[in-house]
Amino acid sequence: MRARLSARKPKRPRPNEPCWCGSGVKYKRCHGLQRH
């Protein structure tokens, strides 16, 4: 049997969820505005 590895991309937060940086601001108003 082959072992399954969890090699998924990190889940991108939804626009109305709190930002992952811990600022307490919604993602869409914080890091969601930055385009790479």
PDB file of N, CA, C, O and CB in Angstrom:
ATOM      1  N   MET A   1       0.834  -1.192   0.000  1.00  0.00           N
ATOM      2  CA  MET A   1       0.000   0.000   0.000  1.00  0.00           C
ATOM      3  C   MET A   1       0.874   1.249   0.000  1.00  0.00           C
ATOM      4  O   MET A   1       1.954   1.288   0.590  1.00  0.00           O
ATOM      5  CB  MET A   1      -0.947   0.002   1.215  1.00  0.00           C
ATOM      6  N   ARG A   2       0.371   2.247  -0.673  1.00  0.00           N
ATOM      7  CA  ARG A   2       1.092   3.518  -0.686  1.00  0.00           C
ATOM      8  C   ARG A   2       0.513   4.444   0.371  1.00  0.00           C
ATOM      9  O   ARG A   2      -0.704   4.540   0.529  1.00  0.00           O
ATOM     10  CB  ARG A   2       1.023   4.178  -2.083  1.00  0.00           C
ATOM     11  N   ALA A   3       1.368   5.103   1.070  1.00  0.00           N
ATOM     12  CA  ALA A   3       0.909   6.053   2.083  1.00  0.00           C
ATOM     13  C   ALA A   3       0.481   7.351   1.401  1.00  0.00           C
ATOM     14  O   ALA A   3       1.127   7.825   0.467  1.00  0.00           O
ATOM     15  CB  ALA A   3       2.024   6.326   3.139  1.00  0.00           C
ATOM     16  N   ARG A   4      -0.596   7.897   1.879  1.00  0.00           N
ATOM     17  CA  ARG A   4      -1.054   9.176   1.332  1.00  0.00           C
ATOM     18  C   ARG A   4      -0.317  10.304   2.023  1.00  0.00           C
ATOM     19  O   ARG A   4      -0.214  10.344   3.249  1.00  0.00           O
ATOM     20  CB  ARG A   4      -2.587   9.343   1.498  1.00  0.00           C
ATOM     21  N   LEU A   5       0.186  11.207   1.228  1.00  0.00           N
ATOM     22  CA  LEU A   5       0.840  12.389   1.773  1.00  0.00           C
ATOM     23  C   LEU A   5      -0.079  13.580   1.579  1.00  0.00           C
ATOM     24  O   LEU A   5      -0.704  13.730   0.529  1.00  0.00           O
ATOM     25  CB  LEU A   5       2.220  12.634   1.101  1.00  0.00           C
ATOM     26  N   SER A   6      -0.154  14.399   2.564  1.00  0.00           N
ATOM     27  CA  SER A   6      -0.992  15.587   2.478  1.00  0.00           C
ATOM     28  C   SER A   6      -0.167  16.721   1.881  1.00  0.00           C
ATOM     29  O   SER A   6       0.429  17.517   2.606  1.00  0.00           O
ATOM     30  CB  SER A   6      -1.557  15.982   3.875  1.00  0.00           C
ATOM     31  N   ALA A   7      -0.140  16.785   0.568  1.00  0.00           N
ATOM     32  CA  ALA A   7       0.629  17.823  -0.127  1.00  0.00           C
ATOM     33  C   ALA A   7      -0.325  18.809  -0.781  1.00  0.00           C
ATOM     34  O   ALA A   7      -0.234  19.077  -1.980  1.00  0.00           O
ATOM     35  CB  ALA A   7       1.579  17.198  -1.187  1.00  0.00           C
ATOM     36  N   ARG A   8      -1.217  19.333  -0.005  1.00  0.00           N
ATOM     37  CA  ARG A   8      -2.191  20.295  -0.516  1.00  0.00           C
ATOM     38  C   ARG A   8      -1.662  21.711  -0.372  1.00  0.00           C
ATOM     39  O   ARG A   8      -0.798  21.988   0.461  1.00  0.00           O
ATOM     40  CB  ARG A   8      -3.533  20.152   0.215  1.00  0.00           C
ATOM     41  N   LYS A   9      -2.192  22.599  -1.193  1.00  0.00           N
ATOM     42  CA  LYS A   9      -1.870  24.015  -1.052  1.00  0.00           C
ATOM     43  C   LYS A   9      -2.542  24.532   0.213  1.00  0.00           C
ATOM     44  O   LYS A   9      -3.605  24.039   0.590  1.00  0.00           O
ATOM     45  CB  LYS A   9      -2.325  24.833  -2.308  1.00  0.00           C
ATOM     46  N   PRO A  10      -1.946  25.506   0.867  1.00  0.00           N
ATOM     47  CA  PRO A  10      -2.621  26.097   2.021  1.00  0.00           C
ATOM     48  C   PRO A  10      -3.939  26.725   1.577  1.00  0.00           C
ATOM     49  O   PRO A  10      -4.011  27.347   0.517  1.00  0.00           O
ATOM     50  CB  PRO A  10      -1.717  27.154   2.710  1.00  0.00           C
ATOM     51  N   LYS A  11      -4.963  26.562   2.379  1.00  0.00           N
ATOM     52  CA  LYS A  11      -6.278  27.088   2.030  1.00  0.00           C
ATOM     53  C   LYS A  11      -6.270  28.608   2.092  1.00  0.00           C
ATOM     54  O   LYS A  11      -5.837  29.191   3.086  1.00  0.00           O
ATOM     55  CB  LYS A  11      -7.357  26.520   2.966  1.00  0.00           C
ATOM     56  N   ARG A  12      -6.745  29.242   1.041  1.00  0.00           N
ATOM     57  CA  ARG A  12      -6.834  30.697   1.014  1.00  0.00           C
ATOM     58  C   ARG A  12      -8.082  31.109   1.790  1.00  0.00           C
ATOM     59  O   ARG A  12      -9.158  30.549   1.581  1.00  0.00           O
ATOM     60  CB  ARG A  12      -6.875  31.239  -0.458  1.00  0.00           C
ATOM     61  N   PRO A  13      -7.940  32.087   2.684  1.00  0.00           N
ATOM     62  CA  PRO A  13      -9.109  32.501   3.465  1.00  0.00           C
ATOM     63  C   PRO A  13     -10.183  33.127   2.580  1.00  0.00           C
ATOM     64  O   PRO A  13      -9.880  33.713   1.540  1.00  0.00           O
ATOM     65  CB  PRO A  13      -8.694  33.490   4.555  1.00  0.00           C
ATOM     66  N   ARG A  14     -11.412  32.999   2.994  1.00  0.00           N
ATOM     67  CA  ARG A  14     -12.510  33.649   2.286  1.00  0.00           C
ATOM     68  C   ARG A  14     -12.487  35.138   2.616  1.00  0.00           C
ATOM     69  O   ARG A  14     -11.954  35.522   3.657  1.00  0.00           O
ATOM     70  CB  ARG A  14     -13.886  33.012   2.667  1.00  0.00           C
ATOM     71  N   PRO A  15     -13.051  35.983   1.757  1.00  0.00           N
ATOM     72  CA  PRO A  15     -12.972  37.433   1.954  1.00  0.00           C
ATOM     73  C   PRO A  15     -13.482  37.941   3.296  1.00  0.00           C
ATOM     74  O   PRO A  15     -12.912  38.886   3.841  1.00  0.00           O
ATOM     75  CB  PRO A  15     -13.727  38.103   0.885  1.00  0.00           C
ATOM     76  N   ASN A  16     -14.535  37.346   3.846  1.00  0.00           N
ATOM     77  CA  ASN A  16     -15.103  37.850   5.096  1.00  0.00           C
ATOM     78  C   ASN A  16     -14.559  37.182   6.348  1.00  0.00           C
ATOM     79  O   ASN A  16     -15.006  37.494   7.451  1.00  0.00           O
ATOM     80  CB  ASN A  16     -16.574  37.687   5.068  1.00  0.00           C
ATOM     81  N   GLU A  17     -13.605  36.270   6.204  1.00  0.00           N
ATOM     82  CA  GLU A  17     -12.975  35.646   7.369  1.00  0.00           C
ATOM     83  C   GLU A  17     -11.926  36.595   7.941  1.00  0.00           C
ATOM     84  O   GLU A  17     -11.403  37.445   7.220  1.00  0.00           O
ATOM     85  CB  GLU A  17     -12.333  34.278   6.991  1.00  0.00           C
ATOM     86  N   PRO A  18     -11.615  36.459   9.221  1.00  0.00           N
ATOM     87  CA  PRO A  18     -10.543  37.278   9.798  1.00  0.00           C
ATOM     88  C   PRO A  18      -9.222  36.998   9.093  1.00  0.00           C
ATOM     89  O   PRO A  18      -8.951  35.860   8.712  1.00  0.00           O
ATOM     90  CB  PRO A  18     -10.406  37.010  11.312  1.00  0.00           C
ATOM     91  N   CYS A  19      -8.414  38.011   8.920  1.00  0.00           N
ATOM     92  CA  CYS A  19      -7.136  37.858   8.230  1.00  0.00           C
ATOM     93  C   CYS A  19      -6.210  36.952   9.030  1.00  0.00           C
ATOM     94  O   CYS A  19      -6.224  36.948  10.261  1.00  0.00           O
ATOM     95  CB  CYS A  19      -6.474  39.228   7.998  1.00  0.00           C
ATOM     96  N   TRP A  20      -5.416  36.195   8.311  1.00  0.00           N
ATOM     97  CA  TRP A  20      -4.499  35.236   8.930  1.00  0.00           C
ATOM     98  C   TRP A  20      -3.362  35.918   9.675  1.00  0.00           C
ATOM     99  O   TRP A  20      -2.687  35.266  10.472  1.00  0.00           O
ATOM    100  CB  TRP A  20      -3.931  34.311   7.879  1.00  0.00           C
ATOM    101  N   CYS A  21      -3.124  37.211   9.446  1.00  0.00           N
ATOM    102  CA  CYS A  21      -1.994  37.892  10.089  1.00  0.00           C
ATOM    103  C   CYS A  21      -2.282  38.248  11.546  1.00  0.00           C
ATOM    104  O   CYS A  21      -1.371  38.616  12.288  1.00  0.00           O
ATOM    105  CB  CYS A  21      -1.640  39.154   9.317  1.00  0.00           C
ATOM    106  N   GLY A  22      -3.554  38.139  11.961  1.00  0.00           N
ATOM    107  CA  GLY A  22      -3.889  38.405  13.358  1.00  0.00           C
ATOM    108  C   GLY A  22      -4.266  39.847  13.641  1.00  0.00           C
ATOM    109  O   GLY A  22      -4.344  40.240  14.805  1.00  0.00           O
ATOM    110  N   SER A  23      -4.504  40.649  12.605  1.00  0.00           N
ATOM    111  CA  SER A  23      -4.838  42.055  12.796  1.00  0.00           C
ATOM    112  C   SER A  23      -6.258  42.257  13.310  1.00  0.00           C
ATOM    113  O   SER A  23      -6.573  43.310  13.864  1.00  0.00           O
ATOM    114  CB  SER A  23      -4.659  42.803  11.504  1.00  0.00           C
ATOM    115  N   GLY A  24      -7.116  41.255  13.129  1.00  0.00           N
ATOM    116  CA  GLY A  24      -8.509  41.378  13.535  1.00  0.00           C
ATOM    117  C   GLY A  24      -9.388  41.987  12.455  1.00  0.00           C
ATOM    118  O   GLY A  24     -10.593  42.154  12.649  1.00  0.00           O
ATOM    119  N   VAL A  25      -8.790  42.319  11.322  1.00  0.00           N
ATOM    120  CA  VAL A  25      -9.506  42.904  10.190  1.00  0.00           C
ATOM    121  C   VAL A  25      -9.891  41.778   9.240  1.00  0.00           C
ATOM    122  O   VAL A  25      -9.216  40.749   9.185  1.00  0.00           O
ATOM    123  CB  VAL A  25      -8.638  43.988   9.460  1.00  0.00           C
ATOM    124  N   LYS A  26     -10.980  41.972   8.489  1.00  0.00           N
ATOM    125  CA  LYS A  26     -11.369  40.967   7.505  1.00  0.00           C
ATOM    126  C   LYS A  26     -10.272  40.828   6.462  1.00  0.00           C
ATOM    127  O   LYS A  26      -9.582  41.794   6.136  1.00  0.00           O
ATOM    128  CB  LYS A  26     -12.713  41.336   6.837  1.00  0.00           C
ATOM    129  N   TYR A  27     -10.122  39.621   5.946  1.00  0.00           N
ATOM    130  CA  TYR A  27      -9.091  39.327   4.949  1.00  0.00           C
ATOM    131  C   TYR A  27      -9.181  40.256   3.746  1.00  0.00           C
ATOM    132  O   TYR A  27      -8.155  40.705   3.235  1.00  0.00           O
ATOM    133  CB  TYR A  27      -9.201  37.883   4.491  1.00  0.00           C
ATOM    134  N   LYS A  28     -10.404  40.552   3.283  1.00  0.00           N
ATOM    135  CA  LYS A  28     -10.563  41.375   2.086  1.00  0.00           C
ATOM    136  C   LYS A  28     -10.090  42.808   2.305  1.00  0.00           C
ATOM    137  O   LYS A  28      -9.762  43.497   1.340  1.00  0.00           O
ATOM    138  CB  LYS A  28     -12.013  41.378   1.646  1.00  0.00           C
ATOM    139  N   ARG A  29     -10.048  43.266   3.542  1.00  0.00           N
ATOM    140  CA  ARG A  29      -9.599  44.628   3.842  1.00  0.00           C
ATOM    141  C   ARG A  29      -8.124  44.688   4.229  1.00  0.00           C
ATOM    142  O   ARG A  29      -7.549  45.773   4.325  1.00  0.00           O
ATOM    143  CB  ARG A  29     -10.439  45.211   4.959  1.00  0.00           C
ATOM    144  N   CYS A  30      -7.520  43.541   4.449  1.00  0.00           N
ATOM    145  CA  CYS A  30      -6.127  43.491   4.906  1.00  0.00           C
ATOM    146  C   CYS A  30      -5.247  42.925   3.794  1.00  0.00           C
ATOM    147  O   CYS A  30      -4.935  43.641   2.842  1.00  0.00           O
ATOM    148  CB  CYS A  30      -5.995  42.630   6.201  1.00  0.00           C
ATOM    149  N   HIS A  31      -4.850  41.690   3.887  1.00  0.00           N
ATOM    150  CA  HIS A  31      -3.977  41.069   2.895  1.00  0.00           C
ATOM    151  C   HIS A  31      -4.706  40.668   1.619  1.00  0.00           C
ATOM    152  O   HIS A  31      -4.060  40.333   0.626  1.00  0.00           O
ATOM    153  CB  HIS A  31      -3.318  39.862   3.489  1.00  0.00           C
ATOM    154  N   GLY A  32      -6.025  40.696   1.621  1.00  0.00           N
ATOM    155  CA  GLY A  32      -6.791  40.373   0.427  1.00  0.00           C
ATOM    156  C   GLY A  32      -6.674  41.439  -0.647  1.00  0.00           C
ATOM    157  O   GLY A  32      -6.988  41.188  -1.811  1.00  0.00           O
ATOM    158  N   LEU A  33      -6.225  42.627  -0.267  1.00  0.00           N
ATOM    159  CA  LEU A  33      -6.067  43.716  -1.226  1.00  0.00           C
ATOM    160  C   LEU A  33      -4.781  43.600  -2.017  1.00  0.00           C
ATOM    161  O   LEU A  33      -4.665  44.165  -3.105  1.00  0.00           O
ATOM    162  CB  LEU A  33      -6.106  45.044  -0.515  1.00  0.00           C
ATOM    163  N   GLN A  34      -3.814  42.873  -1.482  1.00  0.00           N
ATOM    164  CA  GLN A  34      -2.510  42.750  -2.137  1.00  0.00           C
ATOM    165  C   GLN A  34      -2.591  41.755  -3.276  1.00  0.00           C
ATOM    166  O   GLN A  34      -3.117  40.653  -3.117  1.00  0.00           O
ATOM    167  CB  GLN A  34      -1.429  42.322  -1.133  1.00  0.00           C
ATOM    168  N   ARG A  35      -2.073  42.143  -4.413  1.00  0.00           N
ATOM    169  CA  ARG A  35      -2.005  41.226  -5.555  1.00  0.00           C
ATOM    170  C   ARG A  35      -0.558  40.869  -5.782  1.00  0.00           C
ATOM    171  O   ARG A  35       0.327  41.720  -5.693  1.00  0.00           O
ATOM    172  CB  ARG A  35      -2.631  41.851  -6.841  1.00  0.00           C
ATOM    173  N   HIS A  36      -0.324  39.612  -6.073  1.00  0.00           N
ATOM    174  CA  HIS A  36       1.052  39.152  -6.283  1.00  0.00           C
ATOM    175  C   HIS A  36       1.273  38.900  -7.733  1.00  0.00           C
ATOM    176  O   HIS A  36       2.370  38.505  -8.131  1.00  0.00           O
ATOM    177  CB  HIS A  36       1.357  37.893  -5.475  1.00  0.00           C
TER     178      HIS A  36
END
